[in-house]
Amino acid sequence: MQVEAETVMCGIAAIISKNFRNVIPKLVRMLKNLEYRGYDSCGFAFLDGTSLVVAKAKGTIDNFVKKSGILKQTSDIGIAHTRWATHGAVSDTNAHPHLDCSGDIAVVHNGIIDNFMELREELERKGHIFRSETDTEVISHLIEHYYSQGKSFLEAIKMAIRKLRGTYALVILTRHDGDKIFFARNGQPLMIGVGNSEIYVASDIPAFLEWTKKALILRDGDIGFVSRNEIYIENVINPDLGMPEPIEVPWDPDQAQKGEFPFFMLKEIYEQPDAIQRTIMSVLHKAEGIVDDILNADFIYIVGAGSSYYSSLYAQYLYARWGLRTMAVIASEFEDIAGHVVDRNDIVFAVSQSGETFDTIQAVKIAKKRGAKIISLVNNMGSTLRMISDKSIVMGAGPEIGVAATKTFSTQIASFIVILKVILDAQGVDYEEQMKSLSMVPRVLSEKMKHFDEKAMLIAEWMKTKTDAFFLGRGLGYPIALEGSLKLKEIAYIHSESYPAGESKHGPIALIEKGFPVIEIILNDKNYDAMIAGIQEMKSRGAMIISLLPEGDQKASELSDHIVEIPHMHEEVMPILYVVPLQLLAYHVAVKRGYDPDKPRNLAKSVTVK
Ligand code: G6P
């Protein structure tokens, strides 16, 4: 049997009813709300009287619910799991929960246990029989081992986790102590939702947001249980830490539902006017707290992954115009780029929607060790990144469920513009015109959304049969081109690359032949003439030119096969508008090609592994 650490990203859900009502439909619902965290396999464990029942299988939650008949079952306490594997087989036996030998202890886990092989061998020598190939299974057997020595169940869990090396969010259900859901956290997110008639435990707030906004965010080292009348938490790393303070989640439950939209991605694209509006207000209030840090820093590294890296790059271009010494760094490259030079006079500005991305957290840990100050920009207020930062700014984008970032990209850019305004204010530098433009973005975007959507749909009809595309831009247009290219690649599976337009002469142009789609991000700035020259070069080699251009721009229009006109506003702000038609283009191409844009293959919303 091949045994390997799973390297998984998962969603965990658990629920206990305070008044002995059936929780199974809500448990299924919680898992559906977390499906964006993984969709390879799923499983449930609940108590039926005093028996522990486990049902699990590979495949989607919807299929599982249909086939297993789980909704016909009743129970007032249960745990569940949805899994996304990057390696390690996707199979029924590898699906969580995992049991001990007796079948009395069920464990669901998010994370990786690095030393599971040696623990497994040790337990096998003691006679434990393993059923799966997972690292998680050692946890249920370890707890069984300590519990059989006469410890309390909580004590047995504590002793078990002392043996684990790695990261985990754990939720455990047992018939030995069947009125409680046990949990432990180290390096993976886990939170408790406190409802009127139920208590929830989950990897993320959207899991329970439709029933309660009151949450407790667990910290590394927290271990405890929820029962019908008690929430017990102690911290094994720092025993002096009391209970975490409850927070009131500022999100609206509707924000975590699709409503009348066919997909979360489309809903989240349409939400951008509101999300940007909220973000402007919320970042404006919080940015003052970081101004001195930024002005006193020698150097600012802006670190992110995926779309969060592209918004970081936007910030680098923008801040450089105003004399701030910044560099955007891809989180997974941070160690090699800055690991030996970052120091206590520097700031690492970590950007992450989820606040859980492994690479970003890793970069932060490296920078912290070298004494740098950490400021984070996150969307998820209960995130690990927020907890390990010296200061943190939470955007007001609301929950983002679609795997591909949309509204959190535009709100990250809006946040950087607002932060810049507050910095420049402190220096007595005028940034009013840009702020005026930014404050107009929500209204302009609302007015233009339908138009952008129709245009994108038309272009998508033509794009849907293409196999490759280039996205080109210069200056502030380049990060936007990168983001547009990423969207098309990740949800429509069209091979797509993005270059600074000037660089496209140094290689990419060799691929241009008749009908090759080139998407041009044409801004009304000092790079305009160079962009036009580049388009002419592409066109003369047969490329099909799709231009996003300033409204009324005749010159670029005449050179283009398709155009999307973007309303004028200040050149430092206007690029936010450009990203929206690009998101819609990727969305429509994906749908026309028959793909689910909310669940792109092989991708996960938050990548919590190396
Ligand atoms: C994954 C998601 C992307 C996201 C990236 C960074 O790859 O699919 O949409 O941009 O992670 O995520 P973060 O939560 O750190 O912004």
Residues whose N, C-alpha, C, O or C-beta is under 5 A from the ligand:
A	BS01	G6P	A305 G306 S307 S308 V351 S352 Q353 S354 G355 T357 V403 A404 A405 L603 A604 K605 V607
